[in-house]
Amino acid sequence: MAYKPKRSGTKKSAPNARARRAASRAANGVNTSRTRAEREPVVDAPVRVGTRAIREEEVAEAIAPVLEEFSLVLEGLKISGPAANRTVKITVDYTAERTDSLSLDSLAEISGAISGALDRADANDEFFPYELEVSSPGATRPLKEHRHWERARTRLVAVTAPDGTEYLARLLEVQDEGPVLARKKNTKKGQKESYHEPALVAWENIGSAHVEIDFNSPVEPVE
């Protein structure tokens, strides 16, 4: 940072000049001491009150263009709390064509776009105040729909069979009949992880599944 010397000049005498003017007014019986509130009347900004609660269908309609712009799908929409102070929770995710995760920066940008869309939908300030929360499904999301499996390609998934058997597998492909999985072998600590040959697993042989946190994904995400 460059050093800037102090300026010298006529401003240094300004306080003394003001003092002399104030003394002159006081001698003539003129009172100039007023608070800022007395000098400048304060006008309070209108407080947003609203006349009704926001509805889910209004939110879904308002944010549809944002979802399309960012290549997103609406995974969840929930409005909770008292009518006059509700919380609008929106969960979004990328479409099935992409396998990369939503970053915090992307979520912040999306949240701002959604907030703007909702403000435009409430141009007449009809909605009661509400709190907006925008999130993604998370790193260990459950795989409940076909598009969830598509999004999890190349990821490590934890599968529970209908009989309760549990195993980890690398998800390589998703077909109409089921996912193509390479089961992870049981290796000792320190050994390099390895997998069995990939095999198609029918949907009826999967009770439940979710994505596992994995730092060794062998395939680059698809964007």
Contacts in CASP RR format, 6 or more apart in sequence:
PFRMAT RR
TARGET T0000
AUTHOR 0000-0000-0000
METHOD contacts of the structure
MODEL  1
MAYKPKRSGTKKSAPNARARRAASRAANGVNTSRTRAEREPVVDAPVRVG
TRAIREEEVAEAIAPVLEEFSLVLEGLKISGPAANRTVKITVDYTAERTD
SLSLDSLAEISGAISGALDRADANDEFFPYELEVSSPGATRPLKEHRHWE
RARTRLVAVTAPDGTEYLARLLEVQDEGPVLARKKNTKKGQKESYHEPAL
VAWENIGSAHVEIDFNSPVEPVE
22 32 0 8 1.000
25 31 0 8 1.000
25 32 0 8 1.000
48 125 0 8 1.000
48 129 0 8 1.000
49 128 0 8 1.000
50 125 0 8 1.000
50 126 0 8 1.000
50 127 0 8 1.000
50 128 0 8 1.000
50 129 0 8 1.000
51 126 0 8 1.000
51 128 0 8 1.000
52 83 0 8 1.000
52 126 0 8 1.000
52 127 0 8 1.000
52 128 0 8 1.000
53 79 0 8 1.000
53 83 0 8 1.000
53 84 0 8 1.000
53 86 0 8 1.000
53 127 0 8 1.000
53 128 0 8 1.000
53 130 0 8 1.000
54 79 0 8 1.000
54 86 0 8 1.000
54 88 0 8 1.000
54 118 0 8 1.000
54 122 0 8 1.000
54 127 0 8 1.000
54 128 0 8 1.000
54 130 0 8 1.000
55 79 0 8 1.000
56 77 0 8 1.000
56 78 0 8 1.000
56 79 0 8 1.000
58 121 0 8 1.000
59 77 0 8 1.000
59 79 0 8 1.000
59 88 0 8 1.000
59 90 0 8 1.000
59 118 0 8 1.000
60 74 0 8 1.000
60 77 0 8 1.000
61 121 0 8 1.000
62 117 0 8 1.000
62 118 0 8 1.000
62 120 0 8 1.000
62 121 0 8 1.000
63 74 0 8 1.000
63 90 0 8 1.000
63 114 0 8 1.000
63 117 0 8 1.000
63 118 0 8 1.000
65 117 0 8 1.000
66 72 0 8 1.000
66 110 0 8 1.000
66 113 0 8 1.000
66 114 0 8 1.000
66 117 0 8 1.000
67 73 0 8 1.000
67 74 0 8 1.000
67 92 0 8 1.000
69 113 0 8 1.000
70 92 0 8 1.000
70 106 0 8 1.000
70 110 0 8 1.000
70 113 0 8 1.000
71 94 0 8 1.000
71 95 0 8 1.000
71 97 0 8 1.000
71 98 0 8 1.000
72 92 0 8 1.000
72 93 0 8 1.000
72 94 0 8 1.000
72 95 0 8 1.000
72 110 0 8 1.000
73 92 0 8 1.000
73 93 0 8 1.000
73 94 0 8 1.000
73 95 0 8 1.000
73 147 0 8 1.000
74 90 0 8 1.000
74 91 0 8 1.000
74 92 0 8 1.000
75 91 0 8 1.000
75 92 0 8 1.000
75 93 0 8 1.000
75 137 0 8 1.000
76 89 0 8 1.000
76 90 0 8 1.000
76 91 0 8 1.000
76 92 0 8 1.000
77 88 0 8 1.000
77 89 0 8 1.000
77 90 0 8 1.000
77 91 0 8 1.000
78 88 0 8 1.000
78 89 0 8 1.000
79 86 0 8 1.000
79 87 0 8 1.000
79 88 0 8 1.000
79 89 0 8 1.000
79 130 0 8 1.000
80 86 0 8 1.000
80 87 0 8 1.000
80 89 0 8 1.000
81 87 0 8 1.000
83 128 0 8 1.000
84 128 0 8 1.000
84 129 0 8 1.000
85 128 0 8 1.000
85 129 0 8 1.000
85 130 0 8 1.000
85 131 0 8 1.000
86 128 0 8 1.000
86 130 0 8 1.000
86 131 0 8 1.000
87 130 0 8 1.000
87 131 0 8 1.000
87 133 0 8 1.000
88 118 0 8 1.000
88 130 0 8 1.000
88 131 0 8 1.000
88 132 0 8 1.000
88 133 0 8 1.000
89 133 0 8 1.000
89 135 0 8 1.000
90 114 0 8 1.000
90 132 0 8 1.000
90 133 0 8 1.000
90 134 0 8 1.000
90 135 0 8 1.000
91 134 0 8 1.000
91 135 0 8 1.000
91 136 0 8 1.000
91 137 0 8 1.000
92 102 0 8 1.000
92 110 0 8 1.000
92 134 0 8 1.000
92 135 0 8 1.000
92 136 0 8 1.000
93 102 0 8 1.000
93 136 0 8 1.000
93 137 0 8 1.000
93 151 0 8 1.000
94 100 0 8 1.000
94 102 0 8 1.000
94 151 0 8 1.000
95 147 0 8 1.000
96 146 0 8 1.000
96 147 0 8 1.000
96 150 0 8 1.000
96 151 0 8 1.000
97 150 0 8 1.000
97 222 0 8 1.000
98 151 0 8 1.000
98 221 0 8 1.000
98 222 0 8 1.000
98 223 0 8 1.000
99 151 0 8 1.000
99 152 0 8 1.000
99 153 0 8 1.000
99 154 0 8 1.000
99 155 0 8 1.000
99 221 0 8 1.000
99 222 0 8 1.000
99 223 0 8 1.000
100 221 0 8 1.000
100 222 0 8 1.000
100 223 0 8 1.000
101 136 0 8 1.000
101 138 0 8 1.000
101 139 0 8 1.000
101 221 0 8 1.000
102 110 0 8 1.000
102 136 0 8 1.000
107 134 0 8 1.000
107 135 0 8 1.000
107 136 0 8 1.000
110 134 0 8 1.000
111 132 0 8 1.000
111 134 0 8 1.000
112 134 0 8 1.000
114 132 0 8 1.000
114 134 0 8 1.000
115 132 0 8 1.000
118 132 0 8 1.000
139 211 0 8 1.000
139 213 0 8 1.000
140 210 0 8 1.000
140 211 0 8 1.000
140 212 0 8 1.000
140 213 0 8 1.000
141 148 0 8 1.000
141 152 0 8 1.000
141 210 0 8 1.000
141 211 0 8 1.000
142 148 0 8 1.000
142 208 0 8 1.000
142 209 0 8 1.000
142 210 0 8 1.000
143 149 0 8 1.000
143 152 0 8 1.000
143 157 0 8 1.000
143 208 0 8 1.000
143 209 0 8 1.000
143 210 0 8 1.000
143 211 0 8 1.000
146 174 0 8 1.000
149 171 0 8 1.000
149 174 0 8 1.000
149 178 0 8 1.000
149 179 0 8 1.000
150 174 0 8 1.000
152 171 0 8 1.000
152 211 0 8 1.000
153 171 0 8 1.000
153 172 0 8 1.000
153 173 0 8 1.000
153 174 0 8 1.000
153 219 0 8 1.000
153 222 0 8 1.000
154 170 0 8 1.000
154 171 0 8 1.000
154 172 0 8 1.000
154 217 0 8 1.000
154 218 0 8 1.000
154 219 0 8 1.000
154 220 0 8 1.000
154 221 0 8 1.000
154 222 0 8 1.000
155 170 0 8 1.000
155 171 0 8 1.000
155 211 0 8 1.000
155 212 0 8 1.000
155 214 0 8 1.000
155 217 0 8 1.000
156 168 0 8 1.000
156 169 0 8 1.000
156 170 0 8 1.000
156 171 0 8 1.000
156 184 0 8 1.000
156 211 0 8 1.000
156 212 0 8 1.000
156 214 0 8 1.000
156 216 0 8 1.000
156 217 0 8 1.000
157 168 0 8 1.000
157 169 0 8 1.000
157 170 0 8 1.000
157 171 0 8 1.000
157 181 0 8 1.000
157 209 0 8 1.000
157 210 0 8 1.000
157 211 0 8 1.000
157 212 0 8 1.000
158 166 0 8 1.000
158 167 0 8 1.000
158 168 0 8 1.000
158 209 0 8 1.000
158 210 0 8 1.000
158 211 0 8 1.000
158 212 0 8 1.000
159 166 0 8 1.000
159 167 0 8 1.000
159 168 0 8 1.000
159 169 0 8 1.000
159 181 0 8 1.000
159 201 0 8 1.000
159 206 0 8 1.000
159 207 0 8 1.000
159 208 0 8 1.000
159 209 0 8 1.000
160 166 0 8 1.000
160 206 0 8 1.000
160 207 0 8 1.000
160 208 0 8 1.000
160 209 0 8 1.000
161 167 0 8 1.000
161 205 0 8 1.000
161 206 0 8 1.000
161 207 0 8 1.000
162 204 0 8 1.000
162 205 0 8 1.000
162 206 0 8 1.000
162 207 0 8 1.000
164 207 0 8 1.000
167 183 0 8 1.000
167 184 0 8 1.000
168 183 0 8 1.000
168 184 0 8 1.000
168 212 0 8 1.000
169 181 0 8 1.000
169 182 0 8 1.000
169 183 0 8 1.000
169 184 0 8 1.000
169 195 0 8 1.000
170 181 0 8 1.000
170 182 0 8 1.000
170 184 0 8 1.000
170 195 0 8 1.000
170 218 0 8 1.000
171 179 0 8 1.000
171 180 0 8 1.000
171 181 0 8 1.000
172 179 0 8 1.000
172 180 0 8 1.000
172 181 0 8 1.000
172 182 0 8 1.000
172 198 0 8 1.000
173 179 0 8 1.000
173 180 0 8 1.000
173 198 0 8 1.000
174 180 0 8 1.000
175 200 0 8 1.000
177 200 0 8 1.000
177 202 0 8 1.000
177 203 0 8 1.000
178 200 0 8 1.000
178 201 0 8 1.000
178 202 0 8 1.000
178 203 0 8 1.000
178 206 0 8 1.000
179 200 0 8 1.000
179 201 0 8 1.000
179 206 0 8 1.000
180 198 0 8 1.000
180 199 0 8 1.000
180 200 0 8 1.000
180 201 0 8 1.000
181 198 0 8 1.000
181 199 0 8 1.000
181 201 0 8 1.000
182 195 0 8 1.000
182 196 0 8 1.000
182 197 0 8 1.000
182 198 0 8 1.000
182 199 0 8 1.000
183 195 0 8 1.000
183 196 0 8 1.000
183 199 0 8 1.000
184 193 0 8 1.000
184 194 0 8 1.000
184 195 0 8 1.000
184 196 0 8 1.000
185 193 0 8 1.000
185 194 0 8 1.000
185 195 0 8 1.000
185 196 0 8 1.000
187 193 0 8 1.000
187 194 0 8 1.000
193 216 0 8 1.000
END
